[in-house]
């Protein structure tokens, strides 16, 4: 027992000395290096999306509107070139997300203990997985139902002609919102590991969370139809419950490791 404590203390001193040696300029240099890698990864992703821009536009971006029977139009002189540029850039960011997350984690890694430095690959994988699940949920569930409601609502004497830039903004908002909400379990895991969140706190404010979730669902869904609002609200609430479980498991594993070290 005494040897384990002594080894833990020595390793703690070594980690502290490593962090102390890394000054402000070293952190700045590391940050600059990570940002350069991130920019290069986005440029690579943009190049890939630019090469496949036609399948992305016609087979992915415009498909929900065509399936819903909406007519899209361009109202700006350089509307289409700017739209293509935005799509290429955002698609490049989405393609580069795993590498971006990995670089951000590698920048934070020197400030962590040795036992925590092995998280980088796992955190990157699960964070990317959750974000992709959010994108898929938005694309295959949220967006089609909302566009269908928009196409069927109103008078038959009024034809819906949707500006392509407005449509793009709507698609991007739904995808980002769903992607961020699907990160709740991972955020819960990380905050719980650092002692900033507990399952008790999440359970205590469960009712408040339900109210906030319903408000968010009402804002995100343009229709007053409660069915469409539930399509958004129910998955977010399920993610909240999953976050409670993830937080409890994260804290339990943390204390188990502490007991093992002692």
C-alpha positions in Angstrom: 0.0 0.0 0.0 2.8 2.4 1.0 4.7 1.7 -2.3 1.6 2.4 -4.3 1.1 5.7 -2.6 4.7 6.6 -3.0 4.6 5.7 -6.7 1.4 7.8 -7.2 3.0 10.7 -5.4 6.1 10.5 -7.6 4.1 10.2 -10.8 2.0 13.2 -9.6 5.2 15.2 -9.0 6.6 14.3 -12.4 3.3 15.3 -14.1 3.3 18.6 -12.2 6.9 19.3 -13.2 6.1 18.5 -16.9 3.2 21.0 -16.8 5.3 23.6 -15.0 8.0 23.4 -17.7 5.5 24.1 -20.4 5.3 27.9 -20.3 3.0 30.4 -22.1 5.0 30.5 -25.3 5.0 26.7 -25.5 1.2 26.7 -25.1 0.9 29.4 -27.8 3.2 27.4 -30.1 1.2 24.3 -29.5 -2.1 26.1 -30.2 -0.7 27.5 -33.4 0.4 24.1 -34.5 -3.0 22.5 -33.8 -4.9 25.4 -35.5 -2.7 24.9 -38.6 -3.6 21.2 -38.6 -7.3 22.0 -38.2 -7.2 24.5 -41.1 -5.4 22.0 -43.4 -8.0 19.3 -42.5 -10.9 21.6 -43.4 -9.2 22.6 -46.7 -8.8 18.9 -47.4 -12.4 18.2 -46.5 -13.5 21.2 -48.7 -11.5 19.8 -51.6 -13.2 16.4 -51.3 -16.6 17.9 -51.0 -15.8 20.2 -54.0 -15.0 17.2 -56.1 -18.3 15.6 -55.2 -20.3 18.8 -55.1 -23.0 17.7 -57.7 -23.9 14.5 -55.8 -23.9 16.5 -52.6 -26.2 19.2 -54.0 -28.6 17.1 -55.9 -28.5 13.8 -54.1 -28.3 15.1 -50.5 -29.0 18.8 -50.0 -31.9 19.3 -52.4 -33.5 15.8 -52.0 -35.7 16.7 -48.9 -37.2 19.6 -50.7 -37.9 17.6 -53.9 -39.4 14.8 -51.8 -41.7 17.3 -50.0 -42.8 18.9 -53.4 -41.3 22.3 -52.7 -40.2 24.6 -55.5 -36.9 26.3 -54.8 -35.6 29.4 -56.5 -32.6 31.7 -56.5 -33.3 35.5 -55.8 -29.8 36.8 -55.8 -27.3 37.6 -58.6 -24.5 35.5 -57.1 -26.8 33.3 -55.0 -25.9 30.0 -56.6 -22.1 30.5 -56.6 -22.3 31.6 -52.9 -24.5 28.7 -52.1 -22.0 26.2 -53.6 -19.2 27.9 -51.7 -21.1 27.6 -48.4 -22.0 24.0 -49.1 -18.4 23.1 -49.9 -17.1 24.8 -46.8 -19.6 23.3 -44.4 -19.2 19.9 -45.9 -15.5 20.2 -45.5 -15.9 21.0 -41.8 -18.2 18.0 -41.3 -15.7 15.7 -43.1 -12.9 17.1 -40.9 -14.7 16.9 -37.6 -13.0 13.7 -36.4 -9.6 15.3 -37.0 -10.6 18.7 -35.5 -11.8 17.0 -32.3 -8.6 15.0 -32.1 -6.5 18.1 -32.5 -8.4 20.0 -29.8 -8.1 17.1 -27.4 -4.3 16.8 -28.1 -4.0 20.5 -27.2 -5.7 19.9 -23.9 -3.9 16.6 -23.2 -0.7 18.0 -21.7 -2.7 19.5 -18.8 -4.2 16.1 -17.9 -2.9 13.3 -15.8 -1.3 10.3 -17.5 -4.3 8.1 -16.8 -6.5 10.6 -18.6 -4.3 11.1 -21.6 -5.6 7.9 -23.2 -9.0 9.4 -23.8 -8.1 11.2 -27.0 -9.0 8.5 -29.5 -12.0 7.2 -27.6 -13.4 10.7 -27.0 -12.8 11.6 -30.7 -14.6 8.4 -31.9 -17.7 8.7 -29.6 -18.0 12.5 -30.1 -17.9 12.0 -33.9 -20.4 9.1 -33.6 -22.8 11.2 -31.6 -22.6 14.1 -34.0 -23.1 11.9 -37.0 -26.2 10.3 -35.3 -27.6 13.8 -34.8 -27.0 14.7 -38.4 -28.7 11.5 -39.6 -31.7 12.1 -37.2 -32.1 15.6 -38.5 -31.8 14.6 -42.1 -34.1 11.5 -42.1 -36.6 12.5 -39.4 -36.8 16.2 -38.5 -36.3 17.8 -41.8 -38.7 15.7 -43.9 -41.5 16.0 -41.4 -41.1 19.8 -41.2 -40.8 20.3 -44.9 -43.9 18.2 -45.5 -45.9 20.3 -43.1 -44.6 23.5 -44.8 -45.6 22.2 -48.2 -49.1 21.1 -47.2 -49.9 24.1 -45.0 -51.8 27.1 -46.3 -54.1 28.0 -49.2 -54.1 26.1 -52.5 -54.2 29.4 -54.3 -50.8 30.4 -52.9 -47.7 28.6 -54.3 -44.7 28.1 -52.1 -41.6 29.4 -53.8 -38.7 29.0 -51.4 -35.5 30.9 -51.7 -32.6 28.5 -51.9 -30.6 30.4 -49.4 -33.4 30.4 -46.9 -33.7 26.6 -47.5 -30.0 26.2 -46.9 -30.1 28.1 -43.7 -32.9 26.0 -42.4 -31.1 22.7 -43.3 -27.9 23.9 -41.6 -29.7 25.0 -38.5 -31.5 21.7 -38.1 -28.3 19.7 -38.7 -26.2 21.7 -36.3 -29.0 21.7 -33.6 -29.4 18.0 -33.8 -25.7 17.4 -33.9 -25.1 19.5 -30.7 -28.0 17.9 -28.8 -26.7 14.4 -29.6 -23.5 15.4 -27.9 -25.2 15.6 -24.5 -24.0 12.1 -23.3 -20.4 12.9 -24.2 -20.6 16.3 -22.5 -22.0 14.6 -19.5 -19.1 12.1 -19.5 -16.4 14.7 -19.7 -17.9 17.1 -17.1 -18.5 14.2 -14.7 -14.9 13.0 -15.1 -13.7 16.5 -14.1 -16.1 16.7 -11.2 -18.2 19.5 -12.7 -21.4 17.4 -13.1 -23.1 14.7 -11.1 -26.1 12.4 -11.8 -27.7 13.7 -8.7 -27.8 17.2 -10.2 -29.2 16.0 -13.4 -32.0 14.0 -11.6 -32.8 17.0 -9.4 -33.4 19.3 -12.3 -35.1 16.7 -14.6 -38.4 18.6 -14.5 -36.8 21.8 -15.4 -35.0 20.1 -18.2 -38.3 18.8 -19.6 -39.7 22.3 -19.7 -36.5 23.6 -21.4 -36.6 20.7 -23.9 -40.3 21.4 -24.8 -39.5 25.1 -25.3 -36.5 24.2 -27.6 -38.7 21.8 -29.6 -41.3 24.5 -30.0 -38.6 27.0 -31.3 -37.0 24.5 -33.7 -40.2 23.2 -35.2 -42.0 25.9 -37.3 -45.3 24.0 -37.1 -47.8 24.2 -34.2 -48.4 20.5 -34.7 -47.7 18.7 -31.3 -46.6 15.6 -33.2 -43.7 17.4 -34.9 -42.7 19.0 -31.7 -42.6 15.6 -30.0 -40.5 14.2 -32.8 -37.8 16.7 -31.6 -38.5 16.7 -27.9 -38.6 13.0 -27.2 -35.1 12.2 -28.6 -33.6 15.1 -26.7 -35.3 13.9 -23.5 -34.0 10.3 -24.1 -30.5 11.8 -24.6 -30.9 13.6 -21.2 -31.7 10.3 -19.5 -28.8 8.6 -21.2 -26.6 11.5 -20.0 -27.7 10.7 -16.4 -26.6 7.1 -16.8 -23.3 8.1 -18.5 -22.6 10.5 -15.7 -23.2 7.9 -13.0 -21.0 5.3 -14.8 -18.3 7.9 -15.4 -18.1 8.9 -11.7 -18.2 5.3 -10.5 -15.2 4.4 -12.7 -13.4 7.4 -11.5 -13.8 6.5 -7.9 -12.9 2.9 -8.6 -9.6 4.1 -10.1 -8.9 6.3 -7.1 -9.4 3.4 -4.7 -7.1 1.2 -6.8 -4.4 3.8 -6.7 -4.7 4.2 -2.9 
